[in-house]
């Protein structure tokens, strides 16, 4: 089986992103930006003048510029043209021969994203960027423990890299609108999996415009923080549900209060206890946080 011809589909918008199970926030001083397999070979399956590919390249280009300005290491993965049957192994059964020496120019990263001398290019052997590479060693050397993942394809190498990072105690972030995939459904599946099992899903706008500031408490973040603490056996909670009925206790409430104080948000236990719902708490927290309105 080879990679299929890929039609354009719309990227998920900020309001369509899955709710993260964790409340991690990207921090430039802890981050590495990964440009995953943005080679001409893989992008050619989008065909010419594909708006999805064009938008993807532009989003990644902006993130590379931002990362370099912030002093964030930029790491590329690129599959080699020379792979023996032993090196490629099971990938032959799944995807065919892949890159070959007959078209070495297809191994290049697309021109708008070309690596610079200070960037790192890793040889890519398997789905995960960590497999048979020095990525983990480099991140330890740089004292970085967050990986910002961009590139293609979201539900294959990018998702697998996120899972592998998690298992190495590295916080992975999937940049939802800086990823490409075979279809909108597979793209969304990858985001849902990472958000619920091994990492966090963010938008490029969160990095380009909000990363330098202290993490802002939003309604979505509030829901995530509560979801981390309550008992999932009671099922999903709605914004007007009494959180005490879902097992939230006073110790956990104090944990949230202390977390918010670090962000300059001052609220008392008594205020929260008076109306223990997401809607009630957001009415208290909103004046000192963001301007997002509650939605059931």
Protein Blocks (a to p, Z undefined) as FASTA:
>chain_A
ZZddddddddddfklpccdfbfcdcdfklpccddehiafklmmmnoghiaklmmmmmmmm
mmmmmmmmnopacddddddfbdcfklnmmmmmmnonmjafklmmlmpccfklgccfkbcc
dddfbfblkgopaklmmmmmnopabdcdedjdfklmmmmmmmmmmmnopacdddfklccc
fbfklmmmmmmmmmmmnpccddfklmmmmmmpccdddfklmmmmmmmmmcfknopadfkb
cfklnopafklmmmmmmmmmmnopacdfklmmmmccfklmmmmmmmmmcfbdcdZZ
